Amino acid sequence: MNRFWEVEDISPFVKKETETDVCEEIFCSTHSRTSIGRYMVMLPFLEDVSMLQDNRSVAFRRFLMLERRFKRDPTFKKSYSEFIDEYEALGHCREINEADDDPTQGRYYIPHHAVLRPTSSTTPIRVVYNASAKPSSSAKSLNEVLLVGGVVQSDLFTILLRFRIHAVLFTADIAKMYRQIRVTLCHTPFQRIFWRKNSTECLRVLELLTVTYGTTSAPFLATRCLNQLCYDEGDRFP
């Protein structure tokens, strides 16, 4: 009789937790706001960050290649330097001393290069951070240990319908959207870059303090913070 009922019984449905669910849980349980209202997030790691091998030498070689291009193209070097200067002036990065590193602290050095857009009136040069760089074929990159996160924004059909609701509509762009969001300081060592204006100067190590374009989780974190702003301030600013 027991076997009869066990065969006929419908097993309870157990929903499997997806990476999207995990990413959402990490965001909800760890995000915060600074004293001026700026959002601060943690990087949503997929697995133990100890899986990341030391990639310092790889990032350094890439930077030396960038410096050789600077020597060939002074105009390119000037635009690149102005971009990094602005990054520092806005407080979006900070210089660190590697001698102060905790031996147990994970870290990752992001190689960077630039894409030229001469037709753009606002950003003729765009610095690209390559968080997919690996020290070897068997190692993992930063992007491979980060969760991608789900699609936060509305689907295209919903957006098109919303365009038909009102007689007048406005579109706008958020300046430096990713860089409006801070990354918690315990995770900024995973966003290090090399920099110096001239090859005769001492090599500097900068930690990017904001959500960084080129990391897998950046689109999710940026749009998720925008939605969170609506949840937090929607009553005050409908």
Rosetta blueprint (number, residue, H / E / L):
1 M L
2 N H
3 R H
4 F H
5 W H
6 E H
7 V H
8 E H
9 D L
10 I L
11 S L
12 P L
13 F L
14 V L
15 K L
16 K L
17 E L
18 T L
19 E H
20 T H
21 D H
22 V H
23 C H
24 E H
25 E H
26 I H
27 F H
28 C H
29 S H
30 T H
31 H L
32 S E
33 R E
34 T L
35 S L
36 I L
37 G L
38 R L
39 Y E
40 M E
41 V E
42 M L
43 L L
44 P L
45 F E
46 L L
47 E L
48 D L
49 V H
50 S H
51 M H
52 L L
53 Q L
54 D L
55 N L
56 R H
57 S H
58 V H
59 A H
60 F H
61 R H
62 R H
63 F H
64 L H
65 M H
66 L H
67 E H
68 R H
69 R H
70 F H
71 K H
72 R H
73 D L
74 P H
75 T H
76 F H
77 K H
78 K H
79 S H
80 Y H
81 S H
82 E H
83 F H
84 I H
85 D H
86 E H
87 Y H
88 E H
89 A H
90 L L
91 G L
92 H L
93 C E
94 R E
95 E E
96 I E
97 N L
98 E H
99 A H
100 D H
101 D L
102 D L
103 P L
104 T L
105 Q L
106 G L
107 R L
108 Y L
109 Y E
110 I L
111 P L
112 H E
113 H E
114 A E
115 V E
116 L E
117 R L
118 P L
119 T L
120 S L
121 S L
122 T L
123 T L
124 P L
125 I E
126 R E
127 V E
128 V E
129 Y E
130 N L
131 A L
132 S L
133 A L
134 K L
135 P L
136 S L
137 S L
138 S L
139 A L
140 K L
141 S L
142 L L
143 N H
144 E H
145 V H
146 L E
147 L L
148 V L
149 G L
150 G L
151 V L
152 V L
153 Q L
154 S L
155 D L
156 L H
157 F H
158 T H
159 I H
160 L H
161 L H
162 R H
163 F H
164 R L
165 I L
166 H L
167 A L
168 V L
169 L L
170 F L
171 T L
172 A L
173 D L
174 I L
175 A L
176 K L
177 M L
178 Y H
179 R H
180 Q H
181 I L
182 R E
183 V E
184 T L
185 L L
186 C L
187 H L
188 T H
189 P H
190 F H
191 Q L
192 R E
193 I E
194 F E
195 W E
196 R L
197 K L
198 N L
199 S L
200 T L
201 E L
202 C L
203 L L
204 R E
205 V E
206 L E
207 E E
208 L E
209 L L
210 T E
211 V L
212 T L
213 Y L
214 G L
215 T L
216 T L
217 S L
218 A H
219 P H
220 F H
221 L H
222 A H
223 T H
224 R H
225 C H
226 L H
227 N H
228 Q H
229 L H
230 C H
231 Y H
232 D H
233 E H
234 G L
235 D L
236 R L
237 F L
238 P L
